[in-house]
């Protein structure tokens, strides 16, 4: 079974004349790392929003086609189910972090899903170990570098243990050192056989992917 | 035991509610001074960095003083203590009202300093354990979290304007208002975009996925907290009964 199956996906934002996604078809196998490469306004972020249910639930517009995660249509899934299947990390780390400590930040997602306290603690220990930031547990995310902030944003999504990780230009706000740290983490997750979708406009940032799909004017090539 | 005591956020909230409410009940200057003194002592006992907060608010202190002076000038009740010819500039009643205003604001600032000794997450948790809806408590904490970002945005915009050759310190007030009008528009747009990004980040982390949520942080009050809350509640009831 494919992790992601997208068929004839079209989307047009409200008040927009043109379709931002035009008859998109894509299959992503479980455990595969795929890169979506394209310029600004090509429809990459909109596609990611469709995969994690932000479209049509949060951003409204004309939506048609099918998006399936592990064989289940996203329209038939509630938020709790979607977030455990597909986790999304955004470009700007500062608007994804809103808690006074890293511990609070990491606990936010599982708390929303009514995960037991002991289980939250177990996941937190594992995730902090994975990103190698155990010593920062009680730090304020605002005091971290851009790269570290992005790692925390990734960790907070990993706390939900999603099967698919969608990274929407997550390296665009960080320096070279931060990019290397994030790339290493993605490699680690790839080795764990997690399905990863990396969206970027820079080929250098998607070198770890198994396959590259070009995105141009809302079409995939 | 007391030296190692760390007040529960709910105790702090009760203390703040107590001081700020009684400061509105009383008008006597000496009572307000006493409340300010007691609240400052409480803030220091709770290890609040009161001095640094006052330093940060020094510009606001100037505004407070200016409002108090303007307010006292416009109050004509009472006997005159300063006048030019037949025009009364300041009355004793006006001066008392101005002092009252400054003392009340002082109590509010010191109360905020007490609250600031807990993190926003602890305050949210305190409110949630008081059965306040999580969404409302969380919303207020996020608003506080984003105030510095708003300020940062404002500073960036002002710097951008200055780099284009406009020295805001030298332009006339009319021009200054015009420049700030240009600055405010992109700031509002950026804030809306940031709020949208934040809400998306929250949704993909399951915000409001279920009507209830668990909490990794759990606050526990000890007997000192109960004692403080009970004492403050008793004093408050006595004040209200004697006032009525």
Interface residues (C-beta under 8 A of the other chain):
Chain A: X49 X52 X53 X54 X57 X58 X78 X79 X80 X83 X87 X88 X90 X92 X94 X95 X96 X98 X99 X100 X101 X103 X104 X107 X108 X109 X110 X111 X112 X113 X114 X115 X116 X117 X120 X121 X142 X153 X156 X157 X160
Chain B: X119 X120 X121 X141 X142 X145 X146 X148 X149 X194 X197 X198 X199 X200 X201 X202 X203 X204 X205 X206 X207 X208 X209 X210 X212 X213 X214 X215 X216 X217 X218
